[in-house]
Amino acid sequence: MHWVAGEEDGSPDHGSGRTGTTRPGPALTVASVVREGVEVRLAHADGLAPGLRVRMGGRPIAGDARPRAEAVGSGRAEAATAALRSTLTSLGGGFPEAGVLTEERTSRRS
């Protein structure tokens, strides 16, 4: 894996790609199993340099009302509405921190 030096690019971080100098990153292995609306994702970073972190995201929760969002203990976070829930749980201590990022007006309506 290679990481782009994001500090060189002032564009929005919305998944359309970054420009800039790349630097080597860790080997990242990800396995995902999905069934009936439930996903189990395992990730392993091999060769992660000290001081660097891998950020793993859950599924977006959208609705007319802002979702309930909270860090639930060490390595666990949850976002939920009355009908949907996204939970991130670290197994084995690989992700010691967990949190929820909430944003408003991220989609345009025509």
C-alpha positions, -999 to +999 in steps of 0.1 A: +000+000+000+011+036-006-002+066+012-005+100-004+009+129+016-025+145+023-009+176+038+002+186+002-034+185-011-060+209+002-090+194-016-120+179+002-115+144+016-145+127+001-131+097-017-125+111-052-088+107-050-058+126-037-029+141-055+006+145-041+037+126-032+033+090-022+052+072+005+053+034+013+027+022+038+020-012+054+008-043+037-029-043+045-050-075+043-087-072+046-114-099+045-151-091+046-182-113+049-216-098+043-250-115+049-284-101+053-273-065+062-245-076+085-208-072+076-179-087+095-146-072+084-112-084+095-081-063+088-044-068+095-017-042+089+018-057+086+048-033+087+030-003+102+056+022+112+056+035+148+034+066+152+013+058+121-023+046+123-048+029+100-083+044+100-111+019+094-146+032+086-180+018+092-211+023+071-227+057+067-260+063+085-283+088+067-317+102+075-337+133+082-326+134+119-290+134+131-280+098+142-272+090+178-234+087+178-211+076+206-179+059+215-188+028+236-158+017+256-123+012+243-122+002+206-159+004+200-182+030+185-218+031+173-240+054+152-277+047+150-311+059+140-345+044+148-341+020+118-304+017+112-272+009+132-235+009+123-211-005+150-173-007+149-157-031+173-120-037+177-110-073+183-076-081+198-067-045+206-056-036+170-077-005+170-074+009+206-095+041+197-129+043+181-151+072+174-180+085+152-177+113+127-210+131+120-215+156+092-245+175+079-255+184+043-231+160+027-254+151-002-268+174-027-305+173-037-314+182-072 
